[in-house]
Amino acid sequence: DGEVDIRRFIKALKSVGYQGPLVVEREVGDQAGRLREVARGLDFLRECLAG
């Protein structure tokens, strides 16, 4: 999603020992849509961090 290769970016952060926060930012019109998209983004981040 987007133009940044998030998987590669997170791999680079891990390689330099970054342990700070990561933010899931989604722009969707309604509250229910935002919650779904944030949950989707969180799942994606967890997958990236595990790999």
VMD Tcl script that builds the backbone (N, CA, C; Angstrom):
set m [mol new atoms 153]
animate dup $m
set s [atomselect $m all]
$s set {name element resname resid chain x y z} {
  {N N ASP 1 A 0.851 -1.188 0.000}
  {CA C ASP 1 A 0.000 0.000 0.000}
  {C C ASP 1 A 0.887 1.239 0.000}
  {N N GLY 2 A 0.710 2.107 -0.942}
  {CA C GLY 2 A 1.520 3.318 -0.992}
  {C C GLY 2 A 2.767 3.121 -1.826}
  {N N GLU 3 A 3.680 4.080 -1.730}
  {CA C GLU 3 A 4.861 4.063 -2.576}
  {C C GLU 3 A 6.131 3.634 -1.850}
  {N N VAL 4 A 6.067 3.439 -0.559}
  {CA C VAL 4 A 7.235 3.021 0.215}
  {C C VAL 4 A 7.199 1.498 0.351}
  {N N ASP 5 A 8.330 0.856 0.131}
  {CA C ASP 5 A 8.429 -0.588 0.348}
  {C C ASP 5 A 8.557 -0.801 1.856}
  {N N ILE 6 A 7.428 -0.964 2.510}
  {CA C ILE 6 A 7.391 -1.033 3.972}
  {C C ILE 6 A 8.211 -2.206 4.498}
  {N N ARG 7 A 8.105 -3.344 3.849}
  {CA C ARG 7 A 8.864 -4.517 4.309}
  {C C ARG 7 A 10.362 -4.219 4.303}
  {N N ARG 8 A 10.839 -3.613 3.248}
  {CA C ARG 8 A 12.261 -3.264 3.143}
  {C C ARG 8 A 12.634 -2.195 4.171}
  {N N PHE 9 A 11.750 -1.229 4.358}
  {CA C PHE 9 A 11.978 -0.153 5.316}
  {C C PHE 9 A 12.108 -0.711 6.735}
  {N N ILE 10 A 11.197 -1.600 7.119}
  {CA C ILE 10 A 11.239 -2.190 8.458}
  {C C ILE 10 A 12.484 -3.059 8.617}
  {N N LYS 11 A 12.848 -3.780 7.569}
  {CA C LYS 11 A 14.072 -4.584 7.619}
  {C C LYS 11 A 15.285 -3.687 7.874}
  {N N ALA 12 A 15.332 -2.525 7.219}
  {CA C ALA 12 A 16.439 -1.581 7.423}
  {C C ALA 12 A 16.437 -1.042 8.850}
  {N N LEU 13 A 15.251 -0.726 9.380}
  {CA C LEU 13 A 15.164 -0.254 10.763}
  {C C LEU 13 A 15.686 -1.310 11.734}
  {N N LYS 14 A 15.269 -2.552 11.516}
  {CA C LYS 14 A 15.721 -3.640 12.384}
  {C C LYS 14 A 17.230 -3.832 12.289}
  {N N SER 15 A 17.790 -3.658 11.092}
  {CA C SER 15 A 19.227 -3.886 10.900}
  {C C SER 15 A 20.093 -2.882 11.650}
  {N N VAL 16 A 19.535 -1.711 11.946}
  {CA C VAL 16 A 20.297 -0.710 12.704}
  {C C VAL 16 A 19.886 -0.676 14.175}
  {N N GLY 17 A 19.045 -1.645 14.580}
  {CA C GLY 17 A 18.676 -1.763 15.982}
  {C C GLY 17 A 17.558 -0.849 16.449}
  {N N TYR 18 A 16.795 -0.283 15.517}
  {CA C TYR 18 A 15.687 0.592 15.916}
  {C C TYR 18 A 14.662 -0.192 16.718}
  {N N GLN 19 A 14.275 0.360 17.876}
  {CA C GLN 19 A 13.283 -0.288 18.726}
  {C C GLN 19 A 12.194 0.682 19.159}
  {N N GLY 20 A 12.076 1.786 18.459}
  {CA C GLY 20 A 11.081 2.794 18.798}
  {C C GLY 20 A 9.706 2.454 18.256}
  {N N PRO 21 A 8.794 3.392 18.387}
  {CA C PRO 21 A 7.415 3.150 17.958}
  {C C PRO 21 A 7.263 3.163 16.435}
  {N N LEU 22 A 6.233 2.480 15.980}
  {CA C LEU 22 A 5.786 2.532 14.593}
  {C C LEU 22 A 4.336 2.994 14.629}
  {N N VAL 23 A 3.913 3.717 13.625}
  {CA C VAL 23 A 2.568 4.286 13.605}
  {C C VAL 23 A 1.798 3.746 12.410}
  {N N VAL 24 A 0.557 3.347 12.653}
  {CA C VAL 24 A -0.346 2.949 11.579}
  {C C VAL 24 A -1.233 4.149 11.287}
  {N N GLU 25 A -1.089 4.709 10.102}
  {CA C GLU 25 A -1.875 5.888 9.726}
  {C C GLU 25 A -2.737 5.536 8.525}
  {N N ARG 26 A -4.035 5.642 8.679}
  {CA C ARG 26 A -4.969 5.338 7.600}
  {C C ARG 26 A -5.960 6.481 7.482}
  {N N GLU 27 A -6.335 6.804 6.269}
  {CA C GLU 27 A -7.313 7.867 6.036}
  {C C GLU 27 A -8.529 7.275 5.336}
  {N N VAL 28 A -9.556 7.022 6.123}
  {CA C VAL 28 A -10.805 6.467 5.622}
  {C C VAL 28 A -11.925 7.296 6.222}
  {N N GLY 29 A -12.991 7.491 5.481}
  {CA C GLY 29 A -14.072 8.385 5.875}
  {C C GLY 29 A -14.734 8.140 7.216}
  {N N ASP 30 A -15.256 6.954 7.452}
  {CA C ASP 30 A -16.045 6.741 8.666}
  {C C ASP 30 A -15.262 5.969 9.730}
  {N N GLN 31 A -15.768 5.993 10.942}
  {CA C GLN 31 A -15.098 5.365 12.087}
  {C C GLN 31 A -14.910 3.865 11.875}
  {N N ALA 32 A -15.945 3.192 11.412}
  {CA C ALA 32 A -15.847 1.747 11.204}
  {C C ALA 32 A -14.774 1.427 10.168}
  {N N GLY 33 A -14.714 2.224 9.120}
  {CA C GLY 33 A -13.693 2.028 8.091}
  {C C GLY 33 A -12.302 2.258 8.635}
  {N N ARG 34 A -12.149 3.278 9.463}
  {CA C ARG 34 A -10.841 3.554 10.075}
  {C C ARG 34 A -10.399 2.387 10.949}
  {N N LEU 35 A -11.314 1.867 11.753}
  {CA C LEU 35 A -10.970 0.748 12.635}
  {C C LEU 35 A -10.553 -0.479 11.832}
  {N N ARG 36 A -11.272 -0.771 10.753}
  {CA C ARG 36 A -10.909 -1.907 9.898}
  {C C ARG 36 A -9.531 -1.710 9.284}
  {N N GLU 37 A -9.277 -0.505 8.792}
  {CA C GLU 37 A -8.002 -0.229 8.133}
  {C C GLU 37 A -6.831 -0.225 9.113}
  {N N VAL 38 A -7.046 0.279 10.317}
  {CA C VAL 38 A -5.985 0.244 11.327}
  {C C VAL 38 A -5.694 -1.208 11.710}
  {N N ALA 39 A -6.730 -2.021 11.869}
  {CA C ALA 39 A -6.529 -3.440 12.183}
  {C C ALA 39 A -5.754 -4.120 11.055}
  {N N ARG 40 A -6.088 -3.797 9.827}
  {CA C ARG 40 A -5.387 -4.357 8.668}
  {C C ARG 40 A -3.920 -3.915 8.675}
  {N N GLY 41 A -3.683 -2.645 8.959}
  {CA C GLY 41 A -2.319 -2.132 9.021}
  {C C GLY 41 A -1.514 -2.764 10.139}
  {N N LEU 42 A -2.148 -2.974 11.281}
  {CA C LEU 42 A -1.478 -3.612 12.414}
  {C C LEU 42 A -1.091 -5.050 12.078}
  {N N ASP 43 A -1.993 -5.771 11.437}
  {CA C ASP 43 A -1.675 -7.135 11.013}
  {C C ASP 43 A -0.482 -7.139 10.065}
  {N N PHE 44 A -0.455 -6.188 9.142}
  {CA C PHE 44 A 0.641 -6.083 8.182}
  {C C PHE 44 A 1.960 -5.790 8.899}
  {N N LEU 45 A 1.946 -4.850 9.849}
  {CA C LEU 45 A 3.166 -4.537 10.597}
  {C C LEU 45 A 3.658 -5.743 11.389}
  {N N ARG 46 A 2.750 -6.444 12.014}
  {CA C ARG 46 A 3.135 -7.643 12.770}
  {C C ARG 46 A 3.791 -8.671 11.853}
  {N N GLU 47 A 3.226 -8.837 10.672}
  {CA C GLU 47 A 3.793 -9.768 9.693}
  {C C GLU 47 A 5.204 -9.324 9.294}
  {N N CYS 48 A 5.376 -8.043 9.048}
  {CA C CYS 48 A 6.688 -7.514 8.661}
  {C C CYS 48 A 7.707 -7.676 9.780}
  {N N LEU 49 A 7.294 -7.417 11.000}
  {CA C LEU 49 A 8.208 -7.506 12.137}
  {C C LEU 49 A 8.597 -8.949 12.436}
  {N N ALA 50 A 7.705 -9.877 12.148}
  {CA C ALA 50 A 7.987 -11.292 12.393}
  {C C ALA 50 A 8.963 -11.855 11.364}
  {N N GLY 51 A 8.957 -11.268 10.169}
  {CA C GLY 51 A 9.771 -11.819 9.074}
  {C C GLY 51 A 11.054 -11.213 8.925}
}
mol reanalyze $m
mol bondsrecalc $m
mol representation Tube
mol addrep $m
